[in-house]
Amino acid sequence: MNRILERSAVILFGLSIGGTRALSFDASVPKSNGAVLSDLCLQTVNHFCDDAKIPDTSTIRLTIEEGDANRFLAGTLAQGFRQRFTGVYSGNGIADLGVVSSVASAGIVYGEPFSDGLFSARQCCRTVTLAMRFVVTRYVDGKILWAGTQNAEYNDTVKVSDMEDLQKGSEKIIHGEIPAGSILEQFLEPFIIGGAAGVAVYLFFTIRS
């Protein structure tokens, strides 16, 4: 019986000292905010192409409006259109249709932090939204064939400690407001962890004696 109690104390001691990382370990690595926005951008391009019913054989002159958000997604937009059409041009290249694209809105919102237990990492829900505006013009007669906005959204759960890395970069579009823990939570957390470690140490040496 003493041996079982001693072994339990050793396990509790180990969890108290190194358990925060061990218990909150997650093998899956969440995508950065920038990567998620790029994925959403590709989705909006595909939805736009499907809704506008533009033949895949069409040649496209792609114009991306000015602005930091548009510049951030410019490469992804070009990639999305090149995957759908035989010819995609910029500038004054000969094309059947002209497509003007721009970021209508983009946002990254973090929910209220939570944790699954005393030694688990603080987490929160992440919601990334993107709305892209597209206008299609036929060059032969100048007729506007399609105009509208495509929306896409992504939701997952991330660790609060990972947020700084997930939104690394100077681009405003990839930044969301990182939630801060309450004053009570920030004050009590080190005392709770320290107290648990102290109890484990006390039990360990008490049982051994």
C-alpha positions as CSV (number, residue, x, y, z in Angstrom):
1,M,0.0,0.0,0.0
2,N,2.8,2.4,0.9
3,R,4.5,1.6,-2.4
4,I,1.3,2.5,-4.3
5,L,1.0,5.7,-2.4
6,E,4.6,6.5,-3.0
7,R,4.3,5.9,-6.7
8,S,1.2,8.1,-6.9
9,A,3.0,10.9,-5.2
10,V,5.9,10.6,-7.7
11,I,3.4,10.8,-10.6
12,L,1.7,13.8,-9.0
13,F,5.0,15.5,-8.4
14,G,6.1,14.9,-12.0
15,L,2.8,16.4,-13.4
16,S,3.1,19.4,-11.1
17,I,6.7,20.2,-12.3
18,G,6.5,19.4,-15.9
19,G,2.8,18.7,-16.5
20,T,1.8,22.0,-18.0
21,R,3.6,21.2,-21.3
22,A,3.0,17.5,-21.2
23,L,-0.7,17.6,-20.6
24,S,-1.3,20.4,-23.1
25,F,0.8,18.9,-25.9
26,D,-1.0,18.9,-29.2
27,A,0.7,17.2,-32.1
28,S,-1.4,19.2,-34.6
29,V,0.1,22.5,-35.6
30,P,-2.5,25.2,-36.4
31,K,-2.2,27.2,-39.6
32,S,-1.0,30.8,-39.3
33,N,-3.6,33.5,-39.8
34,G,-1.9,34.4,-43.1
35,A,-2.2,30.8,-44.4
36,V,-5.8,30.6,-43.4
37,L,-6.6,33.8,-45.2
38,S,-4.9,32.4,-48.3
39,D,-7.0,29.3,-48.2
40,L,-10.1,31.4,-47.8
41,C,-9.1,33.5,-50.7
42,L,-8.8,30.4,-53.0
43,Q,-12.2,29.3,-51.8
44,T,-13.7,32.7,-52.8
45,V,-12.1,32.5,-56.3
46,N,-13.5,29.0,-56.9
47,H,-17.0,30.1,-55.7
48,F,-16.9,33.1,-57.9
49,C,-15.8,31.2,-60.9
50,D,-18.6,28.7,-60.3
51,D,-21.3,31.4,-59.8
52,A,-20.2,33.6,-62.7
53,K,-20.2,30.5,-65.0
54,I,-17.1,31.7,-66.9
55,P,-15.9,29.0,-69.4
56,D,-12.5,27.6,-68.4
57,T,-11.2,28.4,-71.9
58,S,-11.7,32.1,-71.4
59,T,-8.7,34.4,-71.2
60,I,-8.7,36.7,-68.2
61,R,-7.1,40.1,-67.6
62,L,-6.9,40.2,-63.8
63,T,-6.8,43.6,-62.0
64,I,-6.2,43.7,-58.3
65,E,-7.1,46.9,-56.6
66,E,-4.7,48.9,-54.4
67,G,-4.3,48.5,-50.7
68,D,-2.3,46.5,-48.1
69,A,-4.9,43.7,-47.9
70,N,-5.1,43.4,-51.6
71,R,-1.3,43.3,-52.0
72,F,-1.1,40.6,-49.3
73,L,-3.5,38.3,-51.2
74,A,-2.4,39.3,-54.7
75,G,-0.3,36.2,-55.2
76,T,-3.0,33.9,-54.0
77,L,-5.6,35.5,-56.3
78,A,-3.3,35.1,-59.3
79,Q,-2.8,31.4,-58.3
80,G,-6.5,30.8,-58.0
81,F,-7.3,32.2,-61.4
82,R,-4.4,30.4,-63.1
83,Q,-5.8,27.1,-61.8
84,R,-9.2,27.8,-63.4
85,F,-8.4,29.4,-66.8
86,T,-6.1,28.7,-69.7
87,G,-4.8,32.3,-69.9
88,V,-4.5,34.9,-67.1
89,Y,-2.9,38.2,-67.8
90,S,-2.1,41.5,-66.1
91,G,-1.6,44.9,-67.7
92,N,-2.8,45.3,-71.3
93,G,-2.6,41.7,-72.5
94,I,-5.3,40.6,-74.9
95,A,-8.1,38.9,-73.1
96,D,-11.8,37.9,-73.5
97,L,-12.8,39.2,-70.1
98,G,-11.6,41.6,-67.4
99,V,-11.9,40.7,-63.8
100,V,-11.4,43.3,-61.0
101,S,-11.0,41.9,-57.5
102,S,-10.6,43.5,-54.1
103,V,-10.8,42.6,-50.5
104,A,-14.2,43.8,-49.2
105,S,-13.5,42.8,-45.6
106,A,-11.3,40.6,-43.6
107,G,-11.2,39.8,-39.9
108,I,-9.7,37.6,-37.2
109,V,-11.6,37.2,-34.0
110,Y,-10.6,35.3,-30.9
111,G,-13.2,34.1,-28.4
112,E,-13.0,34.0,-24.6
113,P,-10.1,31.9,-23.3
114,F,-10.9,28.6,-21.6
115,S,-9.0,25.6,-20.3
116,D,-9.9,21.9,-19.9
117,G,-8.3,21.5,-16.5
118,L,-5.8,23.0,-14.0
119,F,-2.7,22.0,-15.9
120,S,-4.0,22.3,-19.5
121,A,-3.1,25.3,-21.7
122,R,-5.5,28.2,-22.1
123,Q,-7.3,28.0,-25.5
124,C,-9.8,30.0,-27.4
125,C,-11.9,29.8,-30.6
126,R,-10.4,31.5,-33.6
127,T,-12.7,32.8,-36.4
128,V,-11.2,34.0,-39.6
129,T,-13.5,35.7,-42.2
130,L,-12.9,37.0,-45.7
131,A,-15.1,38.7,-48.2
132,M,-13.8,39.3,-51.8
133,R,-15.5,41.5,-54.3
134,F,-15.4,40.6,-58.0
135,V,-16.6,42.4,-61.2
136,V,-16.5,40.7,-64.6
137,T,-16.5,42.8,-67.8
138,R,-16.7,41.5,-71.4
139,Y,-14.2,43.5,-73.5
140,V,-15.9,43.1,-76.8
141,D,-18.8,45.3,-75.8
142,G,-18.0,46.5,-72.3
143,K,-20.9,44.6,-70.8
144,I,-20.7,43.8,-67.0
145,L,-21.4,40.1,-66.8
146,W,-21.2,39.6,-63.1
147,A,-20.6,41.6,-60.0
148,G,-20.8,40.5,-56.4
149,T,-19.1,39.5,-53.1
150,Q,-18.0,36.0,-52.1
151,N,-17.6,35.1,-48.4
152,A,-15.6,32.4,-46.7
153,E,-15.1,31.6,-43.0
154,Y,-12.8,29.3,-41.0
155,N,-13.2,28.2,-37.3
156,D,-10.8,26.3,-35.1
157,T,-9.4,26.3,-31.6
158,V,-5.9,27.6,-30.8
159,K,-3.7,28.0,-27.7
160,V,-3.4,31.5,-26.4
161,S,0.3,31.0,-26.1
162,D,0.5,30.3,-29.9
163,M,-1.3,33.5,-31.0
164,E,1.8,35.7,-31.3
165,D,3.4,33.1,-33.7
166,L,0.1,32.6,-35.6
167,Q,0.0,36.3,-36.5
168,K,3.6,37.1,-37.0
169,G,4.2,39.8,-39.6
170,S,3.5,43.5,-40.0
171,E,0.4,43.1,-42.2
172,K,-2.7,44.4,-40.5
173,I,-4.9,41.9,-42.2
174,I,-3.4,38.9,-40.3
175,H,-3.7,40.5,-36.8
176,G,-6.5,40.0,-34.3
177,E,-6.9,41.3,-30.8
178,I,-5.3,38.7,-28.5
179,P,-7.5,38.2,-25.4
180,A,-5.9,38.9,-22.0
181,G,-6.8,36.8,-19.0
182,S,-8.7,38.4,-16.2
183,I,-6.7,40.1,-13.4
184,L,-7.9,37.4,-11.0
185,E,-6.9,34.6,-13.4
186,Q,-3.4,36.2,-13.9
187,F,-3.0,36.6,-10.1
188,L,-4.1,33.2,-9.0
189,E,-2.6,30.9,-11.7
190,P,1.0,30.9,-10.4
191,F,-0.2,30.4,-6.9
192,I,-2.4,27.5,-7.9
193,I,0.4,25.8,-9.8
194,G,2.9,26.5,-7.1
195,G,0.6,25.2,-4.4
196,A,-0.1,22.0,-6.3
197,A,3.7,21.4,-6.7
198,G,4.2,22.1,-2.9
199,V,1.5,19.6,-2.0
200,A,3.0,17.0,-4.3
201,V,6.4,17.5,-2.7
202,Y,5.0,17.3,0.8
203,L,3.1,14.1,0.0
204,F,6.2,12.6,-1.6
205,F,8.5,13.1,1.4
206,T,5.8,12.3,4.0
207,I,5.0,8.9,2.4
208,R,8.7,8.1,2.1
209,S,9.2,8.8,5.8
